[in-house]
Amino acid sequence: MKHKAVVAIVGMPGSGKTIASRTLERLGLTRVRFGDITDEYLAQKGWEMTEKNERIIREGLRRKYGMAAYAALNIPRIERALKEGSVVLDGLYSWEEYRVLKKHFPKNMTVIALYSSPETRYRRLSERKERPLTVKEAQGRDRSEIENIGKAGPIAMADWTVVNEGKGIKALEKEIESLWRKIRRS
């Protein structure tokens, strides 16, 4: 690889983004989780970590700083991490965030989209240990992310797409490892 990579993981909730980003982290990339900003704001306010409160923070930050808020707020973290090596971004959502990061890291950025059907994602989201969602909550989050955030753009423009349907965690991890080897060779 001629340069250090910035690998952005995109996908709808429950598609496997966290597993993919943690796999890359295990392979030596520094993980920058965009949701950490939401968690920090929740802690500052003393609010409980719920889907409703997280949405209030996410939408509030985007109203205050624009739709590229999370990208702009994370650029200093990404730049610090790039000094050490390649970086994986967990949580790139909006089209505007995508555009800001592509402009800021034009030669470094690669986007991997994870796809799973809504039925599969909703089952996963209801079964997860941290912040489980009901089907109704998951559907509401999907609508919010598509209609209010423009999440479809980065998914559509991904350099790579991984279908995470009907496979276990180990199979997804192996596919991400193989994809990372391809990205490193490019």
BELNORBEL-V291071 format. One record per pair of residues at least 12 apart in sequence whose C-alpha atoms are under 10 Angstrom apart, sorted by sequence separation. I is the first residue (numbers start at 1). GAP is how many residues later the second one is. D is the distance in Angstrom with one decimal. If there is no record, write none. Layout:
[[I:GAP:D] [I:GAP:D]]
This chain:
[[9:12:6.8] [21:12:8.7] [42:12:7.4] [58:12:8.8] [61:12:9.9] [122:12:7.6] [123:12:7.8] [125:12:9.5] [126:12:8.4] [163:12:9.8] [8:13:8.5] [41:13:9.1] [98:13:9.1] [122:13:5.7] [125:13:7.3] [162:13:7.9] [7:14:8.8] [39:14:9.9] [42:14:9.7] [121:14:9.4] [122:14:9.0] [162:14:8.2] [18:15:9.0] [38:15:9.3] [39:15:7.7] [42:15:7.4] [74:15:9.4] [122:15:9.2] [123:15:9.6] [38:16:6.5] [41:16:7.1] [119:16:9.0] [122:16:6.2] [7:17:8.9] [38:17:8.9] [40:17:10.0] [41:17:9.5] [118:17:9.6] [121:17:8.5] [122:17:7.9] [162:17:9.2] [38:18:9.4] [39:18:8.9] [71:18:9.7] [121:18:10.0] [161:18:9.9] [35:19:9.1] [38:19:6.2] [39:19:9.9] [92:19:9.3] [160:19:8.5] [37:20:9.2] [38:20:6.4] [41:20:9.5] [71:20:9.4] [89:20:9.9] [118:20:9.0] [37:21:8.9] [70:21:8.7] [71:21:7.3] [87:21:9.6] [88:21:9.6] [118:21:8.4] [7:22:9.0] [70:22:7.7] [71:22:9.0] [86:22:8.9] [87:22:9.4] [88:22:9.5] [89:22:9.2] [6:23:9.0] [8:23:9.9] [35:23:8.8] [38:23:8.7] [70:23:8.5] [71:23:9.0] [88:23:9.7] [160:23:9.7] [5:24:8.8] [6:24:9.5] [7:24:9.5] [8:24:9.5] [37:24:9.6] [68:24:9.6] [70:24:8.9] [72:24:9.9] [118:24:9.0] [159:24:10.0] [4:25:9.6] [6:25:9.9] [68:25:9.0] [69:25:9.3] [71:25:8.4] [72:25:7.5] [75:25:9.4] [6:26:10.0] [67:26:9.3] [68:26:6.9] [70:26:9.7] [71:26:5.0] [75:26:8.0] [79:26:9.6] [82:26:9.9] [67:27:6.7] [68:27:7.9] [69:27:8.6] [70:27:6.8] [71:27:7.7] [74:27:9.7] [78:27:9.9] [67:28:8.0] [68:28:4.9] [69:28:7.1] [71:28:9.2] [72:28:7.4] [67:29:5.7] [68:29:4.2] [71:29:6.8] [72:29:8.1] [75:29:8.4] [66:30:8.5] [67:30:6.8] [68:30:7.9] [71:30:6.5] [75:30:9.6] [66:31:9.4] [68:31:8.2] [69:31:9.6] [38:32:9.2] [68:32:6.8] [72:32:9.7] [37:33:7.7] [68:33:9.0] [71:33:9.8] [36:34:9.9] [35:35:8.4] [34:36:6.3] [37:36:8.2] [33:37:9.9] [34:37:7.8] [37:37:8.4] [36:38:9.7] [34:39:8.8] [34:40:7.0] [115:40:8.8] [33:41:8.8] [113:41:8.0] [114:41:8.0] [32:42:7.9] [112:42:9.2] [113:42:5.4] [32:43:9.8] [34:43:10.0] [111:43:7.8] [112:43:8.0] [113:43:8.1] [121:43:9.6] [33:44:9.8] [111:44:8.2] [113:44:8.7] [114:44:9.4] [120:44:9.2] [121:44:9.1] [32:45:7.2] [112:45:9.2] [113:45:5.7] [120:45:7.2] [31:46:9.9] [32:46:6.8] [111:46:7.8] [112:46:5.6] [113:46:7.8] [114:46:8.6] [115:46:7.2] [116:46:8.9] [117:46:9.2] [120:46:8.4] [31:47:8.9] [111:47:4.8] [112:47:6.1] [113:47:6.2] [114:47:5.8] [115:47:6.2] [116:47:6.2] [117:47:8.6] [30:48:8.8] [110:48:7.6] [111:48:5.2] [112:48:4.8] [113:48:4.7] [114:48:4.9] [115:48:4.8] [116:48:5.3] [117:48:7.1] [32:49:8.2] [110:49:6.2] [111:49:6.5] [112:49:5.7] [113:49:6.2] [114:49:5.9] [115:49:5.7] [116:49:5.3] [117:49:10.0] [30:50:9.9] [31:50:8.4] [109:50:9.5] [110:50:8.2] [111:50:8.6] [112:50:7.3] [113:50:8.4] [114:50:6.4] [115:50:7.5] [116:50:8.9] [30:51:6.2] [94:51:8.2] [113:51:9.9] [114:51:9.6] [29:52:8.8] [30:52:8.1] [93:52:7.8] [94:52:8.8] [97:52:9.8] [29:53:9.2] [93:53:9.3] [96:53:8.8] [97:53:9.7] [98:53:9.5] [30:54:8.2] [36:54:9.7] [94:54:9.0] [95:54:7.7] [96:54:8.2] [97:54:9.6] [99:54:9.8] [29:55:9.0] [30:55:7.3] [31:55:9.0] [32:55:7.1] [33:55:8.3] [34:55:7.2] [35:55:7.9] [36:55:9.5] [94:55:5.3] [95:55:5.7] [96:55:9.4] [98:55:8.2] [99:55:8.8] [29:56:6.7] [30:56:6.5] [31:56:5.9] [32:56:6.2] [33:56:6.0] [34:56:6.0] [35:56:6.5] [93:56:7.0] [94:56:5.0] [95:56:6.3] [98:56:6.1] [28:57:8.1] [29:57:5.1] [30:57:4.7] [31:57:4.9] [32:57:5.0] [33:57:4.6] [34:57:5.0] [35:57:9.3] [93:57:7.4] [94:57:4.7] [95:57:7.6] [96:57:8.9] [97:57:8.6] [98:57:9.7] [28:58:7.7] [29:58:4.9] [30:58:6.0] [31:58:6.1] [32:58:6.1] [33:58:6.1] [34:58:6.9] [93:58:5.0] [94:58:7.7] [95:58:5.2] [96:58:9.0] [114:58:9.9] [28:59:8.6] [29:59:6.0] [30:59:8.5] [31:59:7.0] [32:59:8.5] [33:59:8.8] [34:59:9.1] [92:59:8.4] [93:59:8.2] [94:59:7.1] [95:59:5.7] [98:59:9.2] [28:60:9.6] [29:60:9.6] [93:60:8.6] [94:60:6.8] [95:60:9.0] [98:60:9.9] [25:61:9.5] [93:61:7.0] [94:61:9.4] [95:61:9.9] [24:62:9.6] [25:62:8.1] [92:62:7.9] [93:62:8.6] [95:62:9.4] [24:63:8.6] [25:63:7.1] [92:63:9.6] [24:64:6.8] [25:64:9.9] [112:64:9.3] [23:65:9.7] [24:65:9.8] [21:66:9.6] [22:66:8.7] [21:67:6.2] [112:67:9.1] [20:68:9.3] [21:68:7.2] [22:68:8.8] [112:68:10.0] [21:69:6.0] [20:70:8.7] [21:70:9.4] [18:71:10.0] [19:71:9.8] [6:72:8.2] [17:72:9.6] [18:72:6.8] [6:73:9.8] [17:73:6.8] [18:73:8.7] [110:73:8.0] [17:74:7.8] [6:75:9.7] [6:76:8.0] [5:77:8.1] [4:78:6.8] [13:78:9.8] [3:79:9.9] [4:79:8.8] [6:79:9.3] [7:79:7.9] [8:79:8.4] [9:79:7.3] [10:79:8.7] [11:79:9.9] [12:79:9.8] [4:80:9.0] [5:80:7.8] [6:80:6.0] [7:80:6.1] [8:80:5.8] [9:80:6.0] [10:80:7.4] [11:80:8.5] [51:80:7.5] [4:81:5.8] [5:81:4.7] [6:81:4.8] [7:81:4.6] [8:81:4.5] [9:81:5.5] [10:81:6.5] [11:81:8.7] [12:81:8.9] [49:81:9.9] [50:81:7.0] [51:81:9.0] [67:81:9.3] [68:81:9.6] [3:82:9.1] [4:82:4.7] [5:82:6.2] [6:82:5.8] [7:82:6.0] [8:82:6.4] [9:82:6.7] [10:82:5.9] [11:82:8.0] [49:82:7.8] [50:82:9.4] [51:82:7.9] [67:82:7.0] [3:83:8.4] [4:83:7.7] [5:83:8.1] [6:83:7.1] [7:83:8.8] [8:83:7.7] [9:83:6.7] [10:83:6.8] [50:83:9.5] [67:83:8.8] [8:84:6.5] [9:84:9.2] [10:84:9.7] [8:85:9.8] [52:85:9.1] [59:85:9.6] [51:86:7.8] [55:86:8.4] [59:86:10.0] [62:86:9.9] [51:87:9.3] [62:87:8.7] [10:88:10.0] [52:89:9.6] [55:89:8.8] [59:89:8.4] [8:90:9.0] [51:90:8.4] [55:90:9.7] [59:90:8.5] [58:91:9.6] [20:92:9.2] [8:93:9.4] [20:93:10.0] [20:94:8.6] [6:95:9.3] [17:95:9.3] [6:96:9.8] [17:96:8.4] [16:97:9.7] [17:97:6.7] [15:98:9.0] [16:98:6.6] [17:98:9.4] [86:98:9.7] [6:99:7.6] [15:99:5.7] [16:99:8.2] [5:100:9.1] [6:100:9.7] [14:100:9.4] [15:100:5.7] [16:100:8.2] [6:101:9.0] [7:101:8.0] [8:101:7.2] [9:101:8.7] [10:101:7.1] [11:101:8.5] [12:101:9.0] [13:101:9.9] [14:101:9.1] [15:101:5.1] [5:102:8.3] [6:102:5.4] [7:102:5.8] [8:102:6.2] [9:102:6.0] [10:102:6.2] [11:102:5.4] [12:102:7.7] [13:102:9.8] [14:102:7.7] [15:102:8.1] [4:103:9.1] [5:103:4.8] [6:103:4.6] [7:103:4.9] [8:103:4.7] [9:103:5.0] [10:103:4.7] [11:103:5.0] [12:103:7.4] [13:103:9.3] [14:103:9.4] [15:103:8.8] [3:104:7.9] [4:104:6.3] [5:104:6.0] [6:104:6.2] [7:104:5.7] [8:104:6.2] [9:104:6.0] [10:104:6.3] [11:104:6.2] [12:104:8.0] [14:104:8.6] [2:105:9.7] [3:105:6.7] [4:105:9.1] [5:105:7.2] [6:105:8.4] [7:105:7.1] [8:105:8.4] [9:105:7.4] [10:105:8.9] [11:105:8.4] [12:105:9.4] [13:105:9.1] [14:105:10.0] [15:105:8.2] [16:105:8.6] [2:106:9.4] [12:106:8.7] [14:106:7.9] [15:106:5.9] [14:107:4.5] [15:107:9.4] [13:108:6.8] [14:108:6.9] [16:108:9.2] [12:109:8.1] [13:109:8.3] [14:109:8.4] [15:109:8.4] [14:110:5.9] [15:110:9.2] [13:111:9.2] [14:111:5.6] [13:112:7.5] [14:112:9.3] [14:114:9.1] [14:124:9.0] [13:125:7.7] [12:126:9.9] [13:126:9.7] [13:128:7.9] [12:129:9.2] [13:129:7.3] [12:130:7.0] [13:132:9.2] [12:133:8.2] [12:134:9.0] [12:139:8.0] [11:140:8.1] [12:140:8.7] [10:141:8.5] [11:141:8.4] [10:142:9.3] [20:142:9.9] [10:143:9.9] [11:143:8.5] [12:143:8.7] [10:144:6.9] [11:144:6.2] [9:145:9.4] [10:145:6.0] [11:145:9.8] [8:146:9.4] [9:146:9.0] [10:146:9.7] [16:146:9.7] [11:147:9.8] [15:147:9.6] [16:147:9.7] [17:147:9.9] [23:147:10.0] [10:148:8.0] [15:148:8.7] [16:148:7.1] [9:149:9.0] [15:149:6.7] [16:149:9.8] [20:149:9.3] [23:149:9.1] [24:149:8.7] [8:150:9.0] [11:150:9.5] [14:150:9.8] [15:150:8.6] [19:150:7.5] [23:150:6.0] [27:150:7.8] [8:151:9.9] [9:151:9.8] [10:151:9.4] [11:151:9.8] [19:151:9.6] [22:151:9.0] [23:151:8.8] [26:151:9.8] [9:152:9.9] [20:152:7.4] [21:152:9.6] [23:152:9.9] [24:152:7.4] [16:153:8.6] [19:153:7.9] [20:153:6.6] [23:153:7.1] [24:153:7.2] [27:153:8.8] [19:154:7.2] [20:154:9.7] [23:154:7.2] [20:155:9.1] [21:155:8.9] [24:155:10.0] [16:156:8.2] [20:156:6.3] [24:156:7.6] [16:157:9.8] [19:157:9.2] [20:157:8.9] [23:157:9.8] [7:173:9.1] [7:176:9.0] [5:178:8.3] [5:179:7.9] [1:180:10.0] [4:180:8.8] [1:181:9.9] [3:181:9.0] [1:182:8.0] [2:182:8.6] [1:183:5.1] [2:183:8.7] [3:183:9.7] [1:184:5.5] [2:184:8.0] [1:185:6.1]]
